[in-house]
Amino acid sequence: MISNLFFGFIILFVTNLLTIQQSAGQLTSTKCIPTTSCFPTSWNSSGYVVASGGYYGGLAVDDDFNVYVADGNPRRLQKWAPCAVQPVNMLEGQFSHNPLFFHSPSRSLYYIDTILGNPTVYKLLPGQTVPVKVAFGNGVGNGLNQLQRNCRGLYVNEVGDVYVLDASNQRVLKWMVNATSGVLIADAVNNVVYVADTGNHRIQKYISGSVNGITVISGPYRTISPTVFREIYYPQAVFVDRTGNILVGDWARITKWISNGSTGSFTGSLIADGIQGFNANATRMDTPSAFAFDRTGNLYAVDWSNQRVLKFNVMSQQCTT
């Protein structure tokens, strides 16, 4: 079982989330020109502010590099265009710390609305201002068609199936397209889910057919060197790339964990660090609580205690043909 999910922000991601497609010339058809599939492997350790001044929770970045944040005070969805000094306010009055997810295939923004006491997944289609109901919305509860208000993670796969981390019910649910109810993720096929179990200082892996998670990284926090770490401390956000490497946002830093192969262990290294407590320096953060990536692999993180979003430019990629 997933335990202590109520403790802090929990972010859910599924493997193979991020793939960058590159091709030569102007043609885009894969039948004409071979494409290269790339994903980021390292980022600049110095971030810079791309959104600020809000009580931010959920985070998403679209294919045009616009940054979306769920601002809990005064409950609104904000859109920050690249290099903007002020945001555009969207859907005011409907947001708290709602999880967000940008679905690139449909160019739609998904979010969970929990304000009105009826947790529901909606999506905003391109160019539209009225959201469309996608999943749940059957009141507060523990049924497979219901959620509690404390939803901490949202993911949408390529075909539009929705995954929600229902923290208060200590479970992950999958709602398939045109379904009338969700299924426990352990009952779904060909899915691997990673969860930040904040209160237990660990990252859990859930594979198809299992009702119990496998601990892949665990605490308590301990430093090996100034840039290498063995454990984690109150993890808030997690992302897993196609090779199984894990990014974790915990306490006041972002770390990357590389698999040691068949041993099942991971070695951690520092991507960006911070200081526990409020700090205005963009290279120092406190409680990175959500991750997002743009289509070129740049990393965005909600610096929760400092009420801002930081961007870390990608430095290297790994590509396969």
C-alpha positions in Angstrom: 0.0 0.0 0.0 1.0 3.6 -0.5 1.1 5.2 2.9 1.4 8.8 4.3 0.4 10.3 0.9 -1.3 13.1 2.8 2.1 14.4 3.9 3.2 17.0 1.4 2.8 17.3 -2.3 3.0 14.1 -4.3 3.5 14.1 -8.0 2.8 11.1 -10.3 4.7 10.4 -13.5 4.7 7.4 -15.8 7.8 6.2 -17.6 8.4 7.3 -21.2 6.7 10.6 -20.4 9.2 12.7 -22.3 10.5 12.1 -25.8 11.9 14.8 -28.0 11.5 14.3 -31.7 14.2 15.7 -34.0 14.4 15.6 -37.8 16.5 17.2 -40.6 15.0 19.6 -43.1 11.4 20.7 -43.4 9.7 17.4 -44.0 8.2 15.8 -40.9 6.9 12.5 -42.2 8.8 9.6 -40.6 8.3 7.7 -43.9 10.5 10.2 -45.7 13.1 11.2 -43.1 14.3 9.1 -40.2 13.6 10.7 -36.8 15.8 10.8 -33.8 14.3 10.2 -30.3 16.1 12.2 -27.6 15.6 12.9 -24.0 17.5 15.2 -21.6 20.2 13.8 -19.3 21.6 16.9 -17.6 20.6 20.5 -16.8 22.2 23.7 -15.8 22.4 23.9 -12.0 21.5 27.6 -12.0 17.8 28.3 -12.6 16.1 31.5 -13.4 12.6 32.7 -12.5 9.8 32.4 -15.2 6.8 32.9 -13.0 6.4 34.5 -9.5 4.1 36.2 -7.1 1.6 33.4 -6.6 0.8 30.6 -4.2 1.7 28.0 -6.8 0.9 24.3 -6.9 0.2 22.6 -10.2 2.6 23.2 -13.1 2.6 22.5 -16.9 4.4 23.7 -20.0 2.9 23.6 -23.5 4.6 23.1 -26.8 4.9 26.9 -27.3 6.8 27.2 -24.0 3.9 28.8 -22.2 4.0 28.1 -18.4 0.8 27.3 -16.6 0.5 27.4 -12.9 -2.4 26.7 -10.4 -2.3 29.7 -8.1 -4.0 28.9 -4.8 -4.4 32.6 -3.8 -6.7 33.9 -5.2 -7.6 30.6 -6.8 -6.9 30.9 -10.5 -5.1 29.4 -13.4 -2.3 31.6 -14.7 -0.5 31.4 -18.1 3.0 32.9 -18.4 4.2 33.5 -22.0 7.9 33.2 -22.6 9.7 36.3 -21.2 6.4 37.8 -19.9 6.5 40.1 -16.9 2.9 39.6 -16.1 0.6 36.5 -16.5 -2.7 36.1 -18.2 -5.3 35.0 -15.6 -7.5 32.1 -16.7 -10.5 30.3 -15.0 -10.4 32.5 -11.9 -12.0 31.2 -8.7 -11.7 27.5 -9.6 -8.1 26.7 -8.6 -6.2 25.8 -5.4 -3.1 23.6 -5.7 -4.7 21.6 -8.6 -2.4 19.2 -10.5 -1.9 20.2 -14.1 -0.8 18.3 -17.2 -0.3 19.4 -20.7 -1.2 16.7 -23.2 0.9 17.3 -26.3 -0.9 15.0 -28.8 -4.2 16.9 -28.3 -2.6 20.2 -27.2 -5.0 20.2 -24.3 -4.4 21.3 -20.7 -5.8 18.8 -18.1 -6.5 19.7 -14.5 -8.3 18.5 -11.4 -11.0 20.7 -9.9 -11.5 20.1 -6.2 -12.8 23.4 -5.0 -16.5 22.7 -5.3 -16.4 19.5 -3.3 -16.8 17.2 -6.4 -13.3 16.3 -7.6 -13.3 16.1 -11.4 -10.8 16.0 -14.1 -11.3 18.6 -16.9 -9.4 19.6 -20.0 -9.1 22.8 -21.9 -9.0 22.3 -25.6 -6.9 24.6 -27.8 -8.5 28.0 -28.2 -11.4 27.2 -25.8 -12.2 28.9 -22.5 -14.9 26.5 -21.3 -13.4 23.3 -19.8 -14.7 19.8 -20.8 -15.3 17.1 -18.2 -13.1 14.1 -18.7 -13.2 11.8 -15.6 -14.7 11.3 -12.2 -17.0 14.0 -10.9 -19.2 11.6 -8.9 -18.8 13.2 -5.5 -16.2 12.7 -2.7 -15.6 9.1 -1.7 -13.6 6.0 -2.1 -15.5 4.3 -5.0 -13.6 3.6 -8.2 -15.6 6.5 -9.8 -14.8 8.9 -7.0 -11.9 10.9 -5.5 -11.1 12.6 -2.3 -10.2 16.3 -2.5 -6.5 15.7 -1.8 -5.4 14.8 -5.3 -1.7 15.2 -5.7 -0.7 13.9 -9.1 -2.1 13.9 -12.7 -0.9 12.2 -15.9 -2.5 11.6 -19.3 -1.0 9.0 -21.7 -0.8 9.4 -25.5 -4.3 8.0 -26.1 -5.9 10.1 -23.4 -6.2 7.7 -20.5 -6.0 9.7 -17.2 -4.0 8.7 -14.1 -4.7 10.3 -10.8 -2.9 10.1 -7.5 -5.8 10.1 -4.9 -3.7 10.8 -1.9 -6.3 10.6 0.9 -7.5 7.2 -0.4 -3.8 6.1 -0.7 -4.2 4.8 -4.3 -3.5 5.5 -8.0 -6.5 5.3 -10.3 -6.6 5.0 -14.1 -9.6 6.3 -16.0 -9.6 5.1 -19.6 -11.1 7.1 -22.5 -15.0 6.9 -22.5 -15.0 4.9 -19.2 -17.6 5.3 -16.5 -15.3 4.3 -13.7 -11.6 4.0 -12.8 -9.5 1.0 -12.1 -6.7 0.6 -9.6 -3.4 1.1 -11.4 -2.2 -2.3 -10.2 -5.0 -3.9 -12.3 -4.0 -2.0 -15.5 -1.8 -3.6 -18.1 1.7 -2.6 -19.2 2.0 0.4 -16.9 4.7 1.3 -14.4 4.0 4.1 -12.0 6.4 5.8 -9.7 5.1 7.6 -6.5 6.9 9.9 -4.1 5.8 8.6 -0.7 6.6 11.8 1.2 6.1 10.8 4.8 8.1 7.6 4.5 11.0 9.3 2.7 11.0 7.0 -0.3 10.2 6.5 -4.0 7.9 3.6 -4.7 7.5 1.7 -8.0 4.3 0.0 -8.9 4.2 -2.5 -11.7 1.3 -4.2 -13.4 -0.3 -6.9 -11.4 1.1 -5.8 -8.0 -0.8 -4.2 -5.1 2.4 -3.4 -3.2 5.0 -1.0 -4.2 8.7 -1.7 -4.6 11.0 0.8 -2.8 13.6 2.0 -5.3 15.1 4.9 -3.3 14.6 5.4 0.4 15.6 7.7 3.3 16.6 9.0 5.7 18.6 11.8 4.1 22.4 11.4 4.2 25.2 13.2 2.3 28.1 11.3 0.8 29.8 14.3 -0.7 28.8 17.9 -1.6 27.3 16.7 -4.9 26.4 13.0 -4.3 23.6 11.7 -2.1 22.6 8.3 -0.9 19.0 8.9 0.4 16.2 11.4 0.1 14.2 13.5 2.6 10.5 14.3 2.3 10.3 13.8 -1.5 7.7 16.0 -3.2 8.1 15.4 -6.9 9.3 12.5 -9.1 10.0 12.0 -12.8 11.4 8.8 -14.5 13.0 8.9 -18.0 13.0 6.2 -20.6 16.2 4.5 -19.3 14.9 4.3 -15.7 16.8 7.2 -14.3 14.8 9.1 -11.6 14.6 12.8 -10.9 13.5 13.7 -7.3 12.5 17.0 -5.8 13.0 16.8 -2.0 13.5 19.2 0.8 15.6 22.0 -0.9 17.1 20.3 -3.9 16.6 18.4 -7.1 18.6 15.2 -7.5 19.1 12.6 -10.3 19.3 8.9 -9.5 21.0 6.6 -12.0 20.3 2.9 -11.8 23.2 0.6 -10.9 21.9 -2.2 -13.1 20.9 -5.6 -11.8 21.8 -4.7 -8.2 18.5 -2.7 -8.0 20.3 0.2 -6.3 20.6 3.9 -7.4 23.4 6.5 -7.2 22.3 10.0 -6.7 23.8 13.2 -7.9 22.9 16.9 -7.5 21.1 18.8 -10.3 20.2 22.0 -8.2 20.3 22.7 -4.5 18.8 25.2 -2.2 18.3 26.3 1.4 15.5 25.3 3.8 13.7 28.5 4.3 12.8 31.4 2.1 15.5 32.7 -0.1 15.3 35.0 -3.1 18.3 33.7 -5.0 17.2 31.8 -8.1 19.9 29.2 -7.7 18.7 28.4 -4.2 15.3 26.8 -3.7 13.1 25.5 -0.9 10.7 22.6 -1.5 10.6 21.9 -5.3 7.1 20.5 -5.3 6.3 19.9 -9.0 8.2 19.3 -12.2 7.4 20.0 -15.9 9.4 19.9 -19.1 9.1 21.7 -22.4 9.5 20.1 -25.8 13.2 20.7 -25.9 13.9 19.1 -22.5 14.3 22.2 -20.3 13.3 21.5 -16.7 10.8 23.6 -14.7 10.2 23.3 -11.0 7.8 25.0 -8.6 9.8 26.5 -5.8 6.9 26.3 -3.4 8.2 28.1 -0.4 9.5 31.0 -2.5 6.2 31.2 -4.5 7.8 31.0 -8.0 8.7 28.7 -10.9 12.3 28.2 -11.8 13.6 27.0 -15.2 16.8 25.0 -15.7 18.1 24.8 -19.2 19.0 21.4 -20.6 22.7 20.9 -21.1 22.9 17.4 -22.7 20.7 14.8 -24.3 20.8 11.1 -25.1 19.4 10.2 -28.6 18.5 7.0 -30.3 17.5 6.4 -33.9 
